[in-house]
Amino acid sequence: MTSRRRTKALRHAEAQRRSEALKAHEGRRRRARILGAAVGALVVAGAGTGIGIAVSSAGTGAPSAQNTGGTPELKLGSLASLGTLQPPGPPGPAGPEGVPIPAASALAGTTSEATGQRVDGNSCDTSEQTLFHIHAHLTIFVDGAARQLPAGIGIPGAQAQTTPEGPFVSSGTCFYWLHTHSADGIIHIESPVQRTYTLGDFFDEWGQPLGPEQVGLYHAKVTAFYDGKRYEANPRDIPLHAHAQIQLDVGTPLVAPEHITFANGL
């Protein structure tokens, strides 16, 4: 083999070694990235678990939200078994959040609501928490008649400002993670942690009883609806998901599920 051929062969061999070394290096980097991502996922999952435990067990001996608010499950069924449903009637005038306010009296006032202590692990903070910020809507009928959800639930010392569309609670001593600003049925879920809250959590903050046979001071069978379908479990367990449309019918006649349009920003 001539000198020129030997030199060419050596260069080719060296190029192959470099290529194999580069492939091996890239392989090690790829495995390291995969391992790092897996470890990161485990850390995040562990942190999330820790946060969940911290939130549910927080407070001065208060039971966890899961125990008091119930397990958030969606057990939905058809409306057919309920027979003929009464139409909900015309909506009331739009309130300051752009959602109709029922032309009716409130189901209950806010004098019995929590005043700052932890409730189901939820604290009352001096400002609204917006890391997790969603909205749900609650409609209530008692014996076929509408009832308002009052403004200021979950806002101790609520201070309302006057708007052309009606009062709007903009401040207070503190803000619970679940609260109302207007009497339009919009529940604001504004929390420093992302988790599923329940209607039971909200009623506990309000200081009102809620169960299969009672809503507030009204005792009768409770028929619950979720997004236009029948909810077939304890109403305390209804999850407060983003833009959930929840309705509670206490007693009879039963009213067909109402539907509202969430205004921009809700």
C-alpha positions in Angstrom: 0.0 0.0 0.0 1.4 3.3 -1.0 2.0 6.1 1.5 -0.9 8.1 0.1 -3.3 5.2 0.6 -2.1 4.5 4.1 -2.7 8.1 5.0 -6.2 8.1 3.5 -7.0 4.8 5.4 -5.8 6.3 8.7 -7.8 9.4 8.2 -10.9 7.3 7.4 -10.4 5.2 10.6 -9.9 8.3 12.7 -13.1 9.8 11.2 -15.0 6.6 12.1 -13.7 6.7 15.7 -14.7 10.4 16.0 -18.2 9.6 14.6 -18.6 6.7 17.1 -17.4 8.8 20.0 -19.8 11.6 19.0 -22.7 9.1 18.8 -21.8 7.7 22.2 -21.6 11.2 23.7 -25.0 12.1 22.3 -26.4 8.9 23.6 -25.1 9.7 27.1 -26.6 13.2 26.9 -29.9 11.9 25.7 -30.1 9.4 28.6 -29.1 12.1 31.0 -32.0 14.3 29.7 -34.5 11.5 30.0 -33.3 10.6 33.5 -33.4 14.3 34.5 -36.9 14.7 33.2 -38.1 11.6 35.1 -36.5 12.8 38.4 -38.0 16.3 37.8 -41.4 14.8 37.3 -41.1 12.8 40.5 -39.9 15.9 42.4 -42.9 17.9 41.1 -45.3 15.1 41.9 -43.9 14.9 45.4 -44.1 18.6 45.8 -47.7 18.6 44.6 -48.5 15.8 47.1 -46.8 17.8 49.8 -48.8 20.9 49.0 -52.0 18.9 48.9 -51.3 17.4 52.3 -50.3 20.8 53.7 -53.5 22.4 52.5 -55.8 19.7 53.6 -54.3 19.4 57.1 -53.7 23.1 57.7 -55.4 24.9 60.5 -55.9 24.5 64.2 -57.3 21.0 64.3 -59.8 21.6 61.4 -60.8 18.5 59.4 -59.5 18.3 55.9 -61.5 19.6 52.9 -61.7 16.1 51.5 -63.4 14.9 54.7 -65.8 17.8 55.0 -66.4 18.9 51.4 -66.5 15.3 50.2 -64.8 13.5 47.4 -65.2 15.5 44.2 -66.8 13.0 41.8 -69.2 13.5 38.9 -72.0 11.0 39.0 -74.4 12.2 36.4 -77.6 10.8 35.0 -80.4 11.5 32.6 -83.3 14.0 33.4 -85.8 11.6 32.0 -86.5 9.9 35.4 -87.5 13.2 36.9 -90.6 13.6 34.8 -91.9 17.0 33.7 -89.7 19.9 34.9 -90.9 23.4 35.4 -89.2 26.0 33.2 -86.9 28.3 35.2 -88.7 31.5 34.1 -87.2 34.7 32.8 -83.7 35.7 34.1 -83.4 38.7 36.2 -81.4 41.9 35.2 -77.7 41.5 34.5 -75.6 42.4 37.5 -72.1 44.0 37.7 -70.5 40.8 36.5 -72.7 40.6 33.4 -74.7 37.6 34.8 -78.4 37.8 35.7 -79.4 38.3 39.3 -82.5 36.5 40.4 -85.4 38.8 41.3 -85.8 37.0 44.6 -84.8 37.0 48.3 -81.5 35.5 49.4 -81.5 31.9 50.5 -79.7 33.0 53.7 -77.7 36.0 54.9 -74.0 36.0 55.7 -74.1 36.6 59.5 -73.3 32.9 60.2 -70.3 32.7 57.8 -66.7 32.1 58.9 -65.0 35.3 60.1 -61.3 34.5 59.4 -60.5 31.2 60.9 -59.5 28.3 58.6 -62.4 26.3 57.1 -61.8 22.9 55.6 -58.2 23.8 55.3 -58.9 27.1 53.4 -57.5 30.3 54.9 -58.8 33.9 54.7 -56.1 36.1 53.2 -55.8 39.9 53.1 -55.7 39.8 49.3 -57.2 37.6 46.7 -55.1 34.6 45.6 -54.9 34.2 41.8 -52.5 31.4 41.2 -55.5 29.2 40.6 -58.5 31.4 39.5 -61.7 29.9 38.0 -65.4 30.5 38.3 -68.5 28.3 38.7 -72.2 29.3 38.9 -74.8 28.2 41.4 -78.6 28.5 41.0 -81.0 27.6 43.9 -84.8 27.0 43.8 -86.9 26.2 46.9 -90.3 24.7 46.2 -90.0 26.0 42.6 -89.1 29.6 43.6 -85.7 31.1 42.9 -83.4 32.2 45.8 -80.4 34.5 45.6 -76.9 33.6 46.5 -75.9 36.7 48.5 -72.9 38.9 47.7 -70.0 38.8 50.2 -70.0 35.1 51.0 -66.4 34.2 52.0 -65.5 37.9 52.5 -65.8 38.8 56.2 -66.4 42.5 56.8 -67.6 42.8 53.2 -67.7 46.4 51.8 -69.8 46.9 48.7 -69.4 49.6 46.1 -72.4 50.9 44.1 -72.4 50.3 40.4 -75.1 51.0 37.8 -75.9 47.2 37.7 -76.1 46.8 41.5 -73.8 46.4 44.5 -70.4 44.7 44.1 -68.3 43.6 47.0 -64.8 44.8 46.3 -63.1 44.6 49.7 -63.4 43.2 53.2 -61.3 42.1 56.2 -60.0 39.1 54.2 -60.9 36.8 51.3 -61.5 33.1 51.6 -60.4 31.1 48.6 -64.1 30.6 47.7 -66.3 33.7 47.7 -68.9 35.8 45.9 -68.7 39.4 44.8 -72.3 39.8 43.6 -75.7 38.2 44.1 -75.6 36.6 40.6 -74.6 33.1 41.7 -71.0 33.3 40.5 -68.6 31.5 42.9 -65.0 32.8 42.6 -62.4 30.1 43.2 -59.2 32.0 43.9 -56.6 29.9 45.5 -52.8 29.8 46.0 -52.9 26.0 45.1 -54.5 24.2 42.3 -57.0 21.6 43.5 -60.6 20.6 43.2 -62.9 22.4 45.7 -66.4 21.2 46.3 -69.8 22.8 46.9 -69.5 21.5 50.5 -66.4 23.6 51.0 -68.3 26.7 49.9 -71.3 26.1 52.1 -69.0 25.5 55.1 -67.4 28.9 54.6 -70.9 30.3 54.3 -71.9 28.6 57.6 -74.9 27.0 56.0 -75.8 23.3 56.0 -75.9 21.3 52.8 -76.9 17.7 52.2 -79.3 15.4 50.3 -82.2 16.6 52.5 -81.2 20.2 53.3 -80.0 23.4 51.8 -79.6 26.2 54.4 -82.6 26.3 56.7 -84.8 24.5 54.1 -85.5 20.8 54.8 -86.7 18.7 51.8 -85.3 16.3 49.2 -82.5 18.0 47.2 -82.3 17.4 43.5 -79.0 18.6 42.1 -78.0 19.3 38.5 -74.6 19.7 37.0 -74.2 21.2 33.5 -77.7 20.3 32.5 -77.6 16.7 33.9 -78.9 15.2 37.1 -76.2 14.8 39.8 -76.7 11.5 41.5 -74.7 11.8 44.7 -74.4 14.0 47.8 -74.6 17.6 46.7 -71.7 18.4 49.1 -69.4 16.4 46.7 -70.2 18.5 43.6 -66.9 19.7 42.2 -66.4 23.4 41.5 -64.8 23.1 38.0 -64.2 26.0 35.7 -67.6 27.3 34.3 -69.5 24.5 36.0 -73.3 25.3 36.1 -74.7 23.9 39.3 -78.4 23.9 40.4 -80.0 22.8 43.6 -83.8 22.2 43.7 -85.1 21.9 47.2 -88.5 20.2 47.4 -91.0 20.4 44.5 -91.9 21.3 41.8 -88.6 20.6 40.1 -87.2 23.3 37.9 -85.4 22.5 34.7 -81.6 23.3 34.8 -80.9 26.9 34.2 -78.2 28.0 31.8 -76.2 31.2 32.0 -73.6 32.7 29.8 -70.3 33.6 31.5 -69.4 37.1 30.7 -66.0 38.0 29.4 -63.4 37.8 32.2 -65.2 35.1 34.1 
